[in-house]
Amino acid sequence: MPQLDTSTWFITILSMIITLFFMFQLKVSKYNFPENPEAKLVATSKSVAPWEKKWTKIYSPHSLPLQ
């Protein structure tokens, strides 16, 4: 069985990483980012659910007495 020639793997992997880095940089550079982003004022509405008006207790199966 012939031996696998790995002498070119380093340059192949290195060139692939560099190429992917440049492609990613070109893709990201197409977007316009705002210089000073400002927070938007969002009006939050309080939704009243029927279960929020009364006290409820959830029983865990492990906290129940043994039968």
C-alpha positions in Angstrom: 0.0 0.0 0.0 1.5 3.3 -1.0 2.2 6.0 1.6 0.0 9.1 1.7 1.8 12.2 0.6 1.1 14.9 3.1 3.8 17.4 2.0 1.3 19.7 0.4 -1.4 19.7 3.1 0.1 22.6 5.0 0.0 25.0 2.1 -3.4 23.8 1.0 -5.0 24.3 4.4 -3.2 27.6 5.0 -4.3 29.0 1.6 -7.9 27.8 2.2 -8.0 29.6 5.6 -6.6 32.8 4.1 -9.1 32.7 1.2 -12.0 32.1 3.6 -10.8 35.0 5.7 -10.7 37.4 2.8 -14.1 36.2 1.5 -15.6 36.8 4.9 -14.1 40.3 5.1 -15.4 41.2 1.6 -18.9 39.9 2.6 -19.0 41.9 5.9 -17.6 45.1 4.3 -20.7 45.4 2.1 -22.9 46.2 5.0 -23.5 49.7 6.3 -23.2 49.9 10.0 -24.5 53.0 11.9 -21.8 55.2 13.4 -23.6 55.9 16.7 -26.5 53.5 17.4 -29.1 54.9 19.6 -31.6 53.0 21.7 -35.2 53.0 20.5 -37.9 53.8 23.0 -40.3 50.8 22.9 -43.6 51.1 24.6 -44.2 47.8 26.5 -47.7 46.9 27.2 -48.5 44.9 30.3 -50.6 42.0 29.4 -53.0 40.8 32.1 -53.4 37.0 32.2 -56.0 35.3 34.4 -53.3 33.3 36.2 -51.4 36.4 37.2 -54.3 37.6 39.4 -54.4 34.7 41.8 -51.8 32.7 43.7 -51.0 29.3 42.3 -48.8 26.6 43.5 -47.2 23.9 41.3 -46.6 20.6 43.0 -43.6 18.7 42.0 -44.1 14.9 42.0 -41.0 14.6 44.2 -42.5 16.9 46.9 -45.7 14.9 47.2 -46.0 12.4 50.2 -45.4 8.8 49.4 -48.5 6.6 48.9 
